[in-house]
Amino acid sequence: MKDTPQRSGAAVKLGLAVVLSALGCSDGLTSLRSFTPEVRSVFGALPSGIIHEVGAGPTSAAPDGGGRPYAATGAMLIPGTVARIRASGNVTLSRDGRCDPQQPPTYSSPITPHGLADGSGRVLVNLPGGDPGNWAGNQPGEYVMHFNGGFDTAISIVAGRKGIVAYCGLPNEPASIPEFALSGSTTLTIDILGVNVAASANTVQAGQSIRFTPTSVNFSRTGQILYFFDTLTSHPQIEVTSCTNLLECDYLPAQSGQMMACLYNEQGYPVCGKSEQINVIKCPTGDTLLDNPVFRSALRKALKDSKADSVPTSVRREVGGYAFFDTTGLRVVRTETASTPCSVNYFAPANAVLIFHTHPFNPPEGLSVPDRFPSNCLGGLAGLQYDVNSWGGPSPDDWRSSVNFGKPAYIIDKKRIYVTNPLVSDSTQWRNSTKRFDWNTRRCKW
């Protein structure tokens, strides 16, 4: 059976692609039951200790009472994370000595002192198109605010300063006279916070337990630890109350999804993160690609499109393609062109992680004999039995394609899936190097 994948950099039409959705958490203990911002899987280090100065700048004679426009801080709020901004230091406005002695000589603290109604303060931190955050007292001389990264792309964090409005009271003097001077600065320290949620396994069969271990990134955990299992459906997440406040959570997922853990930082703000997707599947193989539900679904669809149950068998056709990873996960692309019941031409680009095609026939099983190839199978195959023993399931051409392309080939027939090892170039070792997995037998049915 001749199945020829060809390298190509040309654009292809996606045949099957599944985008995994994710939900998330907002701030506050009570609101954790109805997550609104998006929380994604975040693994590894995150930026921290980014410094930005909000200086004195213009005097109060400038527009907006001496305010300064927004400027980039150099920090990006990454999707699925929380930005914590700490501010310390004052900008001080000093009045001319000739001004009304009834007014204070100086106005300090561009961050509204804790307890005043205007929580936004005079130093503003914002996201493009959003509203300024609110400052809260953190410790003496320092204030803090948080932003939750509930969006799809990284967004620049910007900072500016309101004007510090004061009254001079000099008689017969125009307001434009520089009767005030600004000095000092406010230092912003920006950390991107996240939670890494490690899982002991990514693929299990129903009834198997997985251990989840959350780790805080760029903050020290305080208070509660809450766990929620997101089944990736429209239904609310499942609160895993048996794991509340545990440093590790052992959980038996009934269906595929992601574990989300919410930890609280030093200011009592919730920071959440999700594990990688956990796949609860029938007959796990230990092959991470074959155990991916997206790929399994694509293989079954490919076999259906091969008309594998059609009679006469001459109308059956092999189909094939490849799979690759992008930011949404595994994507499967069909690229077959000319095909017969026993051959197919298809192509795959360099970023493919695998190639695949179908054999739309029954192999031998027990006392059942294998299917015979129809008359439109060329190369002397017509009338022969479908042979999965000589080369382990793949044909010699299948093996050569896998070796030449440098990618494992996944081949599905009506009972099993066969996987080649592209590192095995010795044809005498091909049969023993083939991995075989049942998918539609008495032993295992997907």
C-alpha positions in Angstrom: 0.0 0.0 0.0 1.7 3.2 -1.2 1.1 6.2 1.0 3.4 9.2 0.2 3.6 12.2 2.4 5.4 15.1 0.9 7.1 18.1 2.5 5.5 21.4 1.7 5.5 25.0 3.0 2.3 25.8 1.1 -0.8 27.0 3.0 -3.4 24.3 3.7 -7.0 24.3 4.6 -7.6 23.1 8.1 -9.5 19.9 8.1 -10.2 19.5 11.8 -9.2 21.8 14.6 -10.5 21.9 18.1 -9.8 25.0 20.3 -9.8 24.3 24.0 -11.7 26.9 26.0 -10.8 28.1 29.5 -12.5 30.0 32.2 -11.1 32.0 35.0 -11.5 33.7 38.4 -12.1 37.2 39.5 -11.1 38.9 42.8 -12.8 38.2 46.1 -13.7 35.0 47.9 -17.4 35.1 47.1 -16.9 35.9 43.4 -14.7 32.8 43.0 -17.9 30.9 42.4 -18.6 32.7 39.2 -15.3 33.2 37.3 -15.2 36.0 34.8 -11.6 36.8 33.7 -9.8 34.1 31.7 -7.3 32.0 33.5 -4.8 30.0 31.5 -2.1 27.5 32.2 1.0 29.4 33.1 4.2 27.5 33.7 7.7 28.7 34.7 9.0 32.1 35.6 7.1 35.4 35.2 8.5 39.0 35.1 9.0 40.7 38.4 10.7 43.8 40.0 9.9 46.1 37.0 10.6 49.7 38.1 8.9 52.8 36.7 9.3 56.4 38.1 6.4 58.9 38.0 8.3 62.2 38.3 7.3 65.8 39.2 7.3 67.1 35.6 5.3 70.3 34.9 4.2 72.9 37.4 0.6 73.5 38.3 0.4 76.1 35.6 0.4 73.4 33.0 -2.8 71.8 31.7 -4.6 69.5 34.2 -3.1 71.2 37.2 0.4 69.9 36.5 -0.7 66.4 35.5 1.4 64.0 33.4 0.0 61.9 30.6 0.1 58.1 30.6 3.4 56.5 29.6 4.5 52.9 29.2 5.9 51.4 32.4 7.8 48.6 30.5 5.6 46.0 32.1 3.1 43.7 30.2 0.1 42.1 31.8 0.3 38.5 30.6 -2.9 36.6 29.9 -4.0 34.5 32.8 -1.9 36.4 35.3 -2.3 39.2 37.9 -0.2 42.4 37.9 0.6 43.7 41.4 1.8 47.4 41.4 3.4 48.8 44.6 3.9 52.5 44.9 6.1 54.5 47.3 7.5 58.0 47.5 5.8 61.4 47.1 5.6 64.2 44.6 5.4 67.4 46.6 3.8 70.6 45.5 5.2 73.7 47.2 3.5 77.1 47.1 5.1 80.5 46.6 5.7 82.3 49.9 3.5 85.2 48.7 0.4 83.0 48.5 -2.4 83.1 50.9 -1.0 82.1 54.3 -4.3 80.5 55.2 -3.5 77.7 52.7 -1.0 74.9 53.5 2.5 75.6 52.2 2.9 72.1 50.6 0.7 69.4 49.2 2.2 65.9 49.2 1.4 62.3 48.4 0.1 61.9 44.9 -1.3 58.6 46.1 -4.5 59.3 47.9 -3.9 58.6 51.6 -5.6 55.4 52.7 -9.2 55.9 53.8 -10.1 58.8 51.5 -13.0 58.4 49.0 -11.0 58.8 45.8 -9.2 55.5 45.8 -7.7 56.0 42.4 -5.2 58.5 43.9 -3.1 61.0 42.0 -0.7 58.5 40.5 -2.7 56.6 37.9 -2.0 53.1 36.6 -4.1 51.8 33.7 -4.4 49.4 30.8 -5.2 50.8 27.4 -8.9 51.3 27.1 -9.5 50.4 30.7 -10.2 52.3 33.9 -7.5 53.3 36.5 -7.1 50.9 39.3 -7.6 51.7 42.9 -4.8 52.1 45.5 -5.1 50.4 48.9 -2.8 50.8 51.9 -0.2 48.1 52.0 2.3 49.2 54.7 3.5 52.6 56.0 4.6 54.7 53.0 3.5 52.2 50.4 0.3 51.5 48.5 -0.7 48.6 46.2 -3.2 47.8 43.4 -3.9 44.8 41.3 -5.0 44.1 37.7 -6.4 40.8 36.6 -5.2 39.6 33.1 -8.6 38.4 31.7 -7.8 38.8 28.0 -6.2 37.0 25.1 -3.0 39.0 24.5 -0.4 40.7 26.7 -1.3 44.3 27.4 1.0 47.1 28.3 0.7 48.6 31.7 0.8 52.4 31.6 1.1 55.1 34.4 0.6 58.8 34.7 -0.2 61.5 37.2 -3.2 63.7 38.0 -2.6 67.3 38.7 -2.2 68.5 42.3 -4.6 71.3 42.5 -3.8 74.1 45.0 -5.0 77.6 45.7 -2.6 80.6 45.9 -4.9 83.6 46.5 -2.5 86.3 45.3 -4.7 89.3 44.4 -4.8 90.5 40.7 -2.4 87.7 39.6 -3.3 85.6 36.5 -3.5 81.8 37.1 -0.7 81.2 34.6 2.0 82.7 36.9 4.1 79.7 38.2 3.3 80.2 41.9 3.9 76.5 42.6 6.8 74.0 42.2 6.7 70.2 42.0 9.5 68.0 43.3 10.1 64.4 44.2 8.8 61.2 42.5 6.8 58.1 43.1 8.4 54.7 42.4 6.2 51.9 41.0 7.4 48.3 41.4 5.5 45.9 39.2 5.3 42.1 39.6 3.4 39.7 37.4 1.8 37.0 39.6 0.7 33.6 38.7 0.0 30.0 39.9 1.6 27.0 38.4 -0.5 23.9 38.8 1.5 20.7 38.1 -0.3 17.4 37.4 1.1 14.0 38.1 -0.4 12.7 34.8 -2.1 14.3 31.8 -4.0 11.2 30.6 -6.0 8.8 32.7 -8.8 6.4 32.5 -12.1 7.1 34.4 -11.6 6.3 38.1 -7.9 7.0 38.2 -6.6 9.7 40.5 -4.3 12.6 39.6 -2.3 14.6 42.1 -2.3 18.4 41.5 0.4 20.6 43.1 0.0 24.4 42.9 2.9 26.8 43.3 2.8 30.5 43.7 4.9 32.6 41.3 6.3 36.0 42.5 4.2 36.1 45.7 4.0 34.4 49.1 0.8 32.5 49.7 -1.4 33.5 52.6 -4.8 32.3 53.6 -6.9 29.8 51.8 -6.2 27.5 48.9 -9.3 26.8 46.8 -9.5 24.1 44.0 -12.0 23.9 41.1 -12.1 21.4 38.2 -13.1 23.0 35.0 -14.7 20.5 32.7 -14.4 22.8 29.6 -18.1 22.9 29.2 -20.7 25.6 29.7 -21.4 24.3 33.2 -19.9 25.9 36.3 -16.6 24.6 37.6 -16.7 21.8 40.1 -15.5 23.1 43.5 -13.2 20.4 45.0 -14.0 21.1 48.6 -12.2 17.9 49.7 -8.9 19.7 48.8 -9.5 23.1 50.3 -6.4 24.4 52.0 -4.3 21.3 51.0 -0.9 21.8 49.5 -1.6 18.9 47.2 -4.9 17.8 45.8 -5.7 14.1 44.8 -8.7 14.1 42.5 -10.5 11.5 40.3 -11.8 13.4 37.3 -14.9 11.9 35.8 -14.3 13.7 32.5 -11.6 15.7 30.7 -10.8 19.2 32.0 -8.3 21.3 33.9 -7.7 21.8 37.6 -7.7 25.4 38.8 -6.1 26.4 42.0 -6.6 29.9 43.6 -4.1 31.1 46.2 -4.1 34.5 48.0 -1.2 36.8 48.0 0.2 39.0 50.8 -2.6 41.6 50.3 -5.4 38.9 50.3 -5.9 39.2 46.5 -6.8 35.9 44.7 -4.3 34.6 42.1 -5.5 31.6 40.1 -3.9 29.2 37.6 -4.8 26.1 35.7 -3.1 22.8 35.0 -2.6 21.5 31.5 -5.6 19.8 30.1 -6.3 16.4 31.7 -7.7 13.9 29.3 -10.0 11.2 30.7 -10.1 8.6 27.9 -10.8 5.0 27.2 -7.9 2.7 26.8 -5.0 5.1 27.5 -1.9 4.0 25.6 0.8 6.1 27.2 1.5 7.7 23.8 0.7 11.4 24.5 -0.2 12.1 20.8 -2.5 9.1 20.5 -4.0 9.8 23.9 -4.9 13.3 22.8 -8.7 13.4 22.3 -8.4 15.9 19.3 -6.2 13.4 17.5 -8.3 10.4 18.4 -11.4 12.2 17.0 -9.5 13.1 13.8 -8.4 9.5 13.3 -11.9 8.2 13.6 -13.3 10.9 11.3 -10.5 10.1 8.7 -11.5 6.4 8.8 -15.2 7.3 8.3 -14.3 9.5 5.4 -12.4 6.6 3.9 -15.7 4.8 3.5 -14.2 1.9 5.4 -17.5 0.1 5.7 -18.5 0.5 2.1 -19.4 -2.4 -0.2 -18.0 -2.9 -2.8 -14.6 -2.3 -1.3 -13.5 -0.6 -4.5 -15.2 2.6 -3.4 -13.0 2.9 -0.3 -10.2 5.5 -0.3 -7.2 6.1 1.9 -7.0 9.6 3.4 -4.2 11.3 5.3 -2.6 14.4 6.7 -0.6 15.7 9.6 -0.9 17.3 13.0 1.0 20.2 14.7 0.8 22.3 17.8 -0.1 25.9 18.1 -1.2 28.1 21.0 -4.6 26.4 21.1 -3.2 22.9 21.4 -3.0 20.1 18.8 -4.4 20.8 15.4 -5.0 18.2 12.7 -4.9 18.9 9.0 -6.1 16.7 6.2 -4.0 17.1 3.0 -4.8 14.0 0.9 -5.0 14.3 -2.9 -5.1 11.4 -5.3 -6.0 8.1 -3.5 -7.3 4.6 -4.0 -8.3 1.9 -1.5 -4.7 1.1 -1.2 -2.7 4.3 -1.6 -2.8 8.1 -0.9 -0.7 11.1 -1.7 -0.6 13.7 1.1 1.8 16.4 2.4 2.9 17.9 5.6 5.0 21.0 6.6 8.2 21.0 8.6 6.4 21.9 11.9 4.3 18.7 11.8 4.7 16.4 14.8 3.3 13.4 13.1 1.8 12.1 9.8 -1.2 9.9 9.6 -3.4 8.0 7.1 -6.0 5.3 6.9 -6.1 1.7 5.9 -9.9 1.2 5.3 -9.8 -2.6 5.8 -10.3 -5.2 8.5 -7.2 -7.0 9.8 -7.3 -10.6 10.9 -8.8 -11.1 14.4 -9.3 -14.4 16.0 -10.9 -16.8 13.5 -11.9 -13.9 11.2 -9.9 -13.6 8.0 -8.7 -10.2 6.8 -10.3 -8.2 4.0 -9.1 -8.7 0.4 -8.0 -5.8 -1.7 -10.3 -4.8 -4.6 -9.3 -4.9 -8.3 -8.5 -1.1 -8.3 -5.6 -1.6 -6.0 -2.5 -1.3 -8.2 1.0 -2.7 -7.9 -0.1 -6.4 -7.8 -2.1 -5.9 -4.6 -5.5 -6.7 -6.2 -7.0 -9.9 -4.7 -4.4 -10.2 -1.9 -5.3 -10.2 1.8 -4.8 -7.1 3.9 -1.5 -7.9 5.6 -0.6 -6.5 9.0 2.0 -9.1 10.0 4.9 -8.8 7.5 5.8 -5.2 8.4 3.8 -4.8 11.7 0.8 -3.1 10.1 2.4 -0.3 8.0 3.5 -1.2 4.5 7.2 -0.8 3.4 6.2 2.4 1.7 4.6 3.6 4.9 7.8 2.9 6.8 10.0 4.6 4.2 7.8 7.7 4.3 8.1 7.9 8.1 11.9 7.5 8.0 12.4 10.0 5.2 10.1 12.6 6.7 11.5 12.1 10.2 8.1 11.9 11.8 6.1 9.0 13.4 3.4 7.7 11.1 0.0 6.8 12.7 -2.0 4.4 10.6 -5.6 3.4 11.5 -7.5 0.5 10.2 -10.9 -0.9 11.3 -9.5 -2.5 14.4 -6.1 -1.1 15.4 -3.7 1.8 15.1 -0.1 1.3 14.1 2.8 3.6 14.9 6.2 3.7 13.3 9.5 4.9 14.7 11.2 7.2 12.2 14.6 6.5 13.8 14.5 2.9 12.7 15.9 2.8 9.1 16.8 -0.9 9.1 13.9 -2.6 7.3 14.7 -5.9 9.1 13.7 -4.2 12.3 10.5 -2.5 11.1 8.1 -5.3 12.1 9.4 -5.5 15.6 9.5 -1.7 15.9 5.9 -1.1 15.2 3.6 -0.2 18.1 0.1 -1.6 17.9 -2.9 -0.3 19.8 -6.4 -1.7 19.8 -9.2 0.8 19.4 -12.2 -1.3 18.1 -11.7 -4.8 19.4 -13.2 -6.9 22.1 -10.3 -5.9 24.3 -10.7 -2.1 23.8 -13.3 0.1 22.2 -13.0 3.9 22.0 
